Structure formats: structure tokens, C-alpha cells
Amino acid sequence: MESGGKGWRYGSLFFYTACALALFSPRVTGQIRYSIPEEMPVGSFVGNIDSDLGLEPKRLISGKARVFTADSSEYIGLDKENGHLVVKNKIDREELCGEVSACSVSFDVILENPMELYRVSVDIQDINDNSPVFPKSKIEQKISELAVLGARFPLESAIDPDVGVNTLQKYTLQPTDHFKLNVQNGAGGNKNVEMVLHSPLDREKKQHHNLILTALDGGKPQRSATVQINIIVLDVNDNAPVFSQVLYPKCLFFCFYAPLSLSLSLSIYTEFKFVGGISL
């Protein structure tokens, strides 16, 4: 019985609290939406809330208009004299919203006598203010000269905090004598990049290959980043030893006469140490 009474009291408390909020909280009188690019200088014009909402002249002053934000962050300010909304603090879209494409700041403009509440949202458009960045300025790859055609070698991707067309769009690789690029879309919109061997390597012909990997975004003006790739071709035992001459002079006697004179003694051999004027 006691637990039932507690439940009734808690239910009544919730009901009266909800009623109080409904009675004393100002209802939303109107709402409006603006759009501005990020990184606008402090004091830049956003919109005229006075005329856009159709308020009476000097209503912002008589109603003691003020801006209220739930998290106390004030990116947009209000000039009550002329009704202008202006940039109060510079807005960095990447810092504010990260990789989320849709980015906005919202706040309320509250008036008194009578109480009115206007909800304002400002969309923050991305600008191409960031270049792609590679984790390293140089990459070293050691590859065997017997690597099969079609072998794949993953590379570290570039990072671009911008969104939409302003973020990383494509890669290029130069030169392409032995390697070509393979780029695939990965999780979260990231691009996975790798080199693919399409022409055989030969260390005896060339021990090092220097390539340039370039990452480009789609903004205007376009921004890019490069990384140097140094390919070291590893040697394998793919060549047999070769004599520089087919026949050596001091081998003439042995090569031609030794098979016929294996039964002769060394003393007999020395008597014939001059053959055709050639010293053995």
C-alpha cells in the first residue's frame, strides 16, 4: 500500500512539473534559418532578424531582446538597435562539427512584455580551408625483383578534414613505368590507396625507383599534398657466374694436352713448358 502511495505521489509531481513548464515557458513564436560560410570575420553580417521576422519597430529594444544558447556558446550576436545578427566569434566548421556534413548553430532570441521566443538556426557552410596531409613526407618500400605482376603494396592515405567536394577526391602517381594506383572507397568515406606492380623489376638494371604520390581535393582553388616513395629493389640469386673470357692463355697446354699426357711424369711435362712460344 505504501509503495502504491509513493508511485501516486511521484506521478502527481511529474504532472504538475510538466504543467508548470508549459505555463511559464514561452512558446515558440516563430523561427528562421540563415546560412553563412565558416571562418567569417567577427562582426560580419548574418541577417536582419527584425525585418525577416516582421517585428514592430524598436520591438527588440522594448522587449529587452537577448540571445540564449543551451550550451552558453555565443557564435552569433544581436545588435538590438538595427536588428542585425552578426558573427560574434569566428566559426571553424571542422572544430565545431568534425566530419559531419550538416553543421549548424542554433539559439533563441527571447523578448519580454509580452514574452516571445524566436528560434534561429544558422547553417555553417564548409570552405576549402584545409589541404590534404600525408602522415609522412617520405615512404620507403623494399620489394623483391622477383615480385609477381599484380602484387599490391598498401600506402598510407592522406587526411583532409574538409567535407563534401572540398575534401580528398583523388590520387595520382608518377611515373608509372612499373607501378599503377588502385584506389578504393573504404569505411567512413575514406579512400584506401595501394600500388600495383604491372611491369617486372630488375635490380641489375635499376636498384632504386623514385615515385611521387599526390593527393588532391575538389575545392576551388584546388589543394594538394605530395609524398615521395623510394622503392628499393632487393636482389635475388637469379644470375649464374660467367667467366669474362672463353679461354685463358695459361690454360692452353692443360686444356689441349693434359688429357693425352695424364700418364707422363712431371719432369716430362716441364720439358714442354714452352709450346708455340707460350709460357705455361
ZABA-983959 format. One record per residue (C-alpha): residue number from 1; y, x negated, z; residue in three letters. Coordinates in steps of 0.02 Angstrom, whole numbers, plus 50000, padded with zeros to 5 digits. Example, Ala and Ser with C-alpha at 12.3 -4.5 7.8 and 13.67 -1.06 7.14 Angstrom:
2
+-----+-------+-------+-------+-----+
|   k |    c2 |    c1 |    c3 |   r |
+-----+-------+-------+-------+-----+
|   1 | 49775 | 49385 | 50390 | ALA |
|   2 | 49947 | 49316 | 50357 | SER |
+-----+-------+-------+-------+-----+
END
This chain:
280
+-----+-------+-------+-------+-----+
|   k |    c2 |    c1 |    c3 |   r |
+-----+-------+-------+-------+-----+
|   1 | 50000 | 50000 | 50000 | MET |
|   2 | 50116 | 49858 | 50043 | GLU |
|   3 | 50083 | 49767 | 49879 | SER |
|   4 | 50123 | 49928 | 49786 | GLY |
|   5 | 50290 | 49940 | 49877 | GLY |
|   6 | 50333 | 49762 | 49829 | LYS |
|   7 | 50294 | 49799 | 49647 | GLY |
|   8 | 50408 | 49952 | 49651 | TRP |
|   9 | 50550 | 49853 | 49729 | ARG |
|  10 | 50535 | 49712 | 49600 | TYR |
|  11 | 50531 | 49839 | 49459 | GLY |
|  12 | 50687 | 49926 | 49526 | SER |
|  13 | 50777 | 49759 | 49545 | LEU |
|  14 | 50741 | 49714 | 49364 | PHE |
|  15 | 50801 | 49886 | 49305 | PHE |
|  16 | 50966 | 49877 | 49399 | TYR |
|  17 | 50996 | 49698 | 49342 | THR |
|  18 | 50971 | 49748 | 49160 | ALA |
|  19 | 51090 | 49895 | 49182 | CYS |
|  20 | 51222 | 49783 | 49261 | ALA |
|  21 | 51212 | 49659 | 49118 | LEU |
|  22 | 51228 | 49800 | 48993 | ALA |
|  23 | 51380 | 49872 | 49082 | LEU |
|  24 | 51478 | 49713 | 49119 | PHE |
|  25 | 51431 | 49603 | 48970 | SER |
|  26 | 51546 | 49629 | 48822 | PRO |
|  27 | 51459 | 49698 | 48669 | ARG |
|  28 | 51470 | 49601 | 48507 | VAL |
|  29 | 51621 | 49673 | 48419 | THR |
|  30 | 51598 | 49576 | 48258 | GLY |
|  31 | 51526 | 49418 | 48182 | GLN |
|  32 | 51572 | 49297 | 48046 | ILE |
|  33 | 51497 | 49144 | 47963 | ARG |
|  34 | 51577 | 48987 | 47891 | TYR |
|  35 | 51510 | 48833 | 47803 | SER |
|  36 | 51577 | 48655 | 47810 | ILE |
|  37 | 51512 | 48482 | 47762 | PRO |
|  38 | 51464 | 48363 | 47902 | GLU |
|  39 | 51575 | 48216 | 47954 | GLU |
|  40 | 51739 | 48310 | 47927 | MET |
|  41 | 51885 | 48227 | 48019 | PRO |
|  42 | 51941 | 48301 | 48185 | VAL |
|  43 | 52072 | 48436 | 48154 | GLY |
|  44 | 52001 | 48489 | 47985 | SER |
|  45 | 52019 | 48673 | 47942 | PHE |
|  46 | 51862 | 48781 | 47956 | VAL |
|  47 | 51927 | 48958 | 47936 | GLY |
|  48 | 52057 | 49086 | 47991 | ASN |
|  49 | 51968 | 49197 | 48115 | ILE |
|  50 | 52124 | 49301 | 48142 | ASP |
|  51 | 52135 | 49365 | 47964 | SER |
|  52 | 51948 | 49355 | 47924 | ASP |
|  53 | 51906 | 49473 | 48068 | LEU |
|  54 | 52057 | 49585 | 48037 | GLY |
|  55 | 52132 | 49561 | 48210 | LEU |
|  56 | 52303 | 49627 | 48255 | GLU |
|  57 | 52446 | 49501 | 48252 | PRO |
|  58 | 52454 | 49397 | 48412 | LYS |
|  59 | 52293 | 49477 | 48474 | ARG |
|  60 | 52218 | 49305 | 48508 | LEU |
|  61 | 52366 | 49265 | 48621 | ILE |
|  62 | 52375 | 49431 | 48713 | SER |
|  63 | 52186 | 49435 | 48735 | GLY |
|  64 | 52183 | 49256 | 48803 | LYS |
|  65 | 52055 | 49208 | 48671 | ALA |
|  66 | 51934 | 49070 | 48718 | ARG |
|  67 | 51784 | 48988 | 48639 | VAL |
|  68 | 51619 | 48996 | 48733 | PHE |
|  69 | 51460 | 48900 | 48690 | THR |
|  70 | 51294 | 48917 | 48780 | ALA |
|  71 | 51269 | 48729 | 48796 | ASP |
|  72 | 51452 | 48687 | 48829 | SER |
|  73 | 51462 | 48582 | 48670 | SER |
|  74 | 51625 | 48608 | 48578 | GLU |
|  75 | 51619 | 48556 | 48397 | TYR |
|  76 | 51741 | 48690 | 48340 | ILE |
|  77 | 51907 | 48730 | 48422 | GLY |
|  78 | 52026 | 48879 | 48409 | LEU |
|  79 | 52213 | 48874 | 48383 | ASP |
|  80 | 52272 | 49040 | 48456 | LYS |
|  81 | 52445 | 49025 | 48378 | GLU |
|  82 | 52384 | 49041 | 48199 | ASN |
|  83 | 52202 | 49093 | 48220 | GLY |
|  84 | 52135 | 48936 | 48139 | HIS |
|  85 | 51963 | 48869 | 48182 | LEU |
|  86 | 51967 | 48679 | 48171 | VAL |
|  87 | 51845 | 48535 | 48193 | VAL |
|  88 | 51862 | 48478 | 48374 | LYS |
|  89 | 51729 | 48341 | 48372 | ASN |
|  90 | 51657 | 48256 | 48219 | LYS |
|  91 | 51486 | 48328 | 48173 | ILE |
|  92 | 51341 | 48218 | 48120 | ASP |
|  93 | 51212 | 48335 | 48046 | ARG |
|  94 | 51068 | 48211 | 48068 | GLU |
|  95 | 51111 | 48187 | 48251 | GLU |
|  96 | 51133 | 48372 | 48280 | LEU |
|  97 | 50983 | 48442 | 48186 | CYS |
|  98 | 50872 | 48295 | 48138 | GLY |
|  99 | 50758 | 48332 | 47989 | GLU |
| 100 | 50783 | 48521 | 47998 | VAL |
| 101 | 50860 | 48578 | 47834 | SER |
| 102 | 50955 | 48728 | 47903 | ALA |
| 103 | 51086 | 48666 | 48026 | CYS |
| 104 | 51225 | 48764 | 48110 | SER |
| 105 | 51330 | 48778 | 48267 | VAL |
| 106 | 51361 | 48946 | 48349 | SER |
| 107 | 51487 | 49004 | 48478 | PHE |
| 108 | 51576 | 49159 | 48540 | ASP |
| 109 | 51761 | 49198 | 48537 | VAL |
| 110 | 51798 | 49308 | 48689 | ILE |
| 111 | 51954 | 49418 | 48708 | LEU |
| 112 | 52016 | 49514 | 48860 | GLU |
| 113 | 52110 | 49680 | 48882 | ASN |
| 114 | 52005 | 49757 | 48809 | PRO |
| 115 | 51851 | 49644 | 48818 | MET |
| 116 | 51790 | 49595 | 48645 | GLU |
| 117 | 51662 | 49468 | 48588 | LEU |
| 118 | 51652 | 49394 | 48414 | TYR |
| 119 | 51502 | 49289 | 48364 | ARG |
| 120 | 51541 | 49142 | 48250 | VAL |
| 121 | 51417 | 49031 | 48158 | SER |
| 122 | 51463 | 48876 | 48058 | VAL |
| 123 | 51334 | 48805 | 47938 | ASP |
| 124 | 51336 | 48615 | 47928 | ILE |
| 125 | 51302 | 48552 | 47753 | GLN |
| 126 | 51221 | 48383 | 47728 | ASP |
| 127 | 51315 | 48247 | 47635 | ILE |
| 128 | 51238 | 48089 | 47565 | ASN |
| 129 | 51298 | 47976 | 47705 | ASP |
| 130 | 51135 | 47881 | 47731 | ASN |
| 131 | 51044 | 47757 | 47619 | SER |
| 132 | 50855 | 47737 | 47616 | PRO |
| 133 | 50796 | 47597 | 47730 | VAL |
| 134 | 50636 | 47495 | 47723 | PHE |
| 135 | 50559 | 47437 | 47888 | PRO |
| 136 | 50556 | 47257 | 47821 | LYS |
| 137 | 50658 | 47160 | 47694 | SER |
| 138 | 50505 | 47066 | 47630 | LYS |
| 139 | 50321 | 47107 | 47611 | ILE |
| 140 | 50181 | 46981 | 47585 | GLU |
| 141 | 50014 | 47034 | 47510 | GLN |
| 142 | 49863 | 46919 | 47491 | LYS |
| 143 | 49748 | 46980 | 47352 | ILE |
| 144 | 49590 | 46900 | 47283 | SER |
| 145 | 49594 | 46852 | 47100 | GLU |
| 146 | 49431 | 46948 | 47081 | LEU |
| 147 | 49508 | 47112 | 47141 | ALA |
| 148 | 49442 | 47253 | 47032 | VAL |
| 149 | 49556 | 47351 | 46919 | LEU |
| 150 | 49612 | 47511 | 47004 | GLY |
| 151 | 49616 | 47430 | 47177 | ALA |
| 152 | 49751 | 47510 | 47286 | ARG |
| 153 | 49866 | 47423 | 47409 | PHE |
| 154 | 49969 | 47536 | 47525 | PRO |
| 155 | 50151 | 47493 | 47555 | LEU |
| 156 | 50269 | 47543 | 47696 | GLU |
| 157 | 50380 | 47688 | 47645 | SER |
| 158 | 50569 | 47691 | 47658 | ALA |
| 159 | 50657 | 47807 | 47780 | ILE |
| 160 | 50807 | 47919 | 47739 | ASP |
| 161 | 50873 | 48037 | 47875 | PRO |
| 162 | 50966 | 48146 | 47750 | ASP |
| 163 | 50888 | 48310 | 47690 | VAL |
| 164 | 50870 | 48403 | 47526 | GLY |
| 165 | 50920 | 48311 | 47368 | VAL |
| 166 | 51011 | 48182 | 47474 | ASN |
| 167 | 50851 | 48114 | 47547 | THR |
| 168 | 50724 | 47995 | 47468 | LEU |
| 169 | 50668 | 48056 | 47297 | GLN |
| 170 | 50577 | 47917 | 47204 | LYS |
| 171 | 50520 | 47735 | 47197 | TYR |
| 172 | 50520 | 47606 | 47058 | THR |
| 173 | 50426 | 47440 | 47044 | LEU |
| 174 | 50474 | 47289 | 46938 | GLN |
| 175 | 50395 | 47200 | 46850 | PRO |
| 176 | 50240 | 47299 | 46807 | THR |
| 177 | 50135 | 47164 | 46722 | ASP |
| 178 | 49990 | 47180 | 46845 | HIS |
| 179 | 50035 | 47323 | 46962 | PHE |
| 180 | 50096 | 47501 | 46944 | LYS |
| 181 | 50154 | 47626 | 47075 | LEU |
| 182 | 50064 | 47778 | 47140 | ASN |
| 183 | 50171 | 47894 | 47246 | VAL |
| 184 | 50103 | 48049 | 47333 | GLN |
| 185 | 50185 | 48178 | 47445 | ASN |
| 186 | 50124 | 48164 | 47624 | GLY |
| 187 | 50143 | 48266 | 47782 | ALA |
| 188 | 50317 | 48324 | 47829 | GLY |
| 189 | 50386 | 48291 | 47655 | GLY |
| 190 | 50360 | 48103 | 47670 | ASN |
| 191 | 50307 | 48003 | 47518 | LYS |
| 192 | 50158 | 47885 | 47525 | ASN |
| 193 | 50175 | 47738 | 47407 | VAL |
| 194 | 50046 | 47611 | 47350 | GLU |
| 195 | 50022 | 47477 | 47217 | MET |
| 196 | 49879 | 47496 | 47094 | VAL |
| 197 | 49808 | 47343 | 47004 | LEU |
| 198 | 49798 | 47378 | 46816 | HIS |
| 199 | 49787 | 47201 | 46745 | SER |
| 200 | 49671 | 47059 | 46805 | PRO |
| 201 | 49739 | 46920 | 46916 | LEU |
| 202 | 49702 | 46737 | 46880 | ASP |
| 203 | 49754 | 46610 | 47009 | ARG |
| 204 | 49728 | 46465 | 46887 | GLU |
| 205 | 49865 | 46542 | 46777 | LYS |
| 206 | 49982 | 46607 | 46913 | LYS |
| 207 | 49969 | 46589 | 47101 | GLN |
| 208 | 50118 | 46697 | 47152 | HIS |
| 209 | 50190 | 46861 | 47088 | HIS |
| 210 | 50362 | 46920 | 47147 | ASN |
| 211 | 50399 | 47106 | 47134 | LEU |
| 212 | 50544 | 47219 | 47185 | ILE |
| 213 | 50511 | 47392 | 47258 | LEU |
| 214 | 50662 | 47508 | 47251 | THR |
| 215 | 50684 | 47674 | 47344 | ALA |
| 216 | 50814 | 47797 | 47277 | LEU |
| 217 | 50884 | 47959 | 47345 | ASP |
| 218 | 50950 | 48104 | 47241 | GLY |
| 219 | 51129 | 48111 | 47306 | GLY |
| 220 | 51291 | 48082 | 47214 | LYS |
| 221 | 51333 | 47942 | 47220 | PRO |
| 222 | 51152 | 47888 | 47225 | GLN |
| 223 | 51100 | 47770 | 47364 | ARG |
| 224 | 50954 | 47649 | 47361 | SER |
| 225 | 50862 | 47511 | 47454 | ALA |
| 226 | 50751 | 47369 | 47396 | THR |
| 227 | 50612 | 47263 | 47469 | VAL |
| 228 | 50538 | 47102 | 47398 | GLN |
| 229 | 50349 | 47095 | 47378 | ILE |
| 230 | 50268 | 46924 | 47369 | ASN |
| 231 | 50090 | 46930 | 47300 | ILE |
| 232 | 49983 | 46778 | 47344 | ILE |
| 233 | 49830 | 46766 | 47232 | VAL |
| 234 | 49681 | 46700 | 47330 | LEU |
| 235 | 49565 | 46577 | 47242 | ASP |
| 236 | 49379 | 46606 | 47222 | VAL |
| 237 | 49244 | 46487 | 47155 | ASN |
| 238 | 49246 | 46556 | 46979 | ASP |
| 239 | 49253 | 46391 | 46882 | ASN |
| 240 | 49114 | 46259 | 46866 | ALA |
| 241 | 49160 | 46072 | 46872 | PRO |
| 242 | 49197 | 45997 | 46700 | VAL |
| 243 | 49199 | 45811 | 46650 | PHE |
| 244 | 49357 | 45753 | 46565 | SER |
| 245 | 49253 | 45653 | 46435 | GLN |
| 246 | 49091 | 45696 | 46350 | VAL |
| 247 | 49028 | 45514 | 46352 | LEU |
| 248 | 49086 | 45367 | 46460 | TYR |
| 249 | 49079 | 45185 | 46387 | PRO |
| 250 | 48984 | 45108 | 46534 | LYS |
| 251 | 48851 | 45240 | 46512 | CYS |
| 252 | 48810 | 45191 | 46332 | LEU |
| 253 | 48667 | 45071 | 46370 | PHE |
| 254 | 48589 | 45176 | 46504 | PHE |
| 255 | 48607 | 45336 | 46408 | CYS |
| 256 | 48527 | 45268 | 46248 | PHE |
| 257 | 48413 | 45125 | 46303 | TYR |
| 258 | 48360 | 45166 | 46479 | ALA |
| 259 | 48233 | 45298 | 46426 | PRO |
| 260 | 48148 | 45167 | 46316 | LEU |
| 261 | 48152 | 45024 | 46442 | SER |
| 262 | 48103 | 45100 | 46607 | LEU |
| 263 | 47956 | 44978 | 46616 | SER |
| 264 | 48065 | 44824 | 46594 | LEU |
| 265 | 48119 | 44719 | 46741 | SER |
| 266 | 48299 | 44698 | 46797 | LEU |
| 267 | 48302 | 44520 | 46728 | SER |
| 268 | 48262 | 44583 | 46554 | ILE |
| 269 | 48395 | 44717 | 46574 | TYR |
| 270 | 48529 | 44589 | 46615 | THR |
| 271 | 48492 | 44491 | 46457 | GLU |
| 272 | 48550 | 44639 | 46359 | PHE |
| 273 | 48706 | 44674 | 46460 | LYS |
| 274 | 48813 | 44647 | 46306 | PHE |
| 275 | 48774 | 44775 | 46173 | VAL |
| 276 | 48883 | 44784 | 46020 | GLY |
| 277 | 49022 | 44693 | 46111 | GLY |
| 278 | 49025 | 44823 | 46251 | ILE |
| 279 | 49010 | 44757 | 46428 | SER |
| 280 | 48891 | 44856 | 46538 | LEU |
+-----+-------+-------+-------+-----+
END
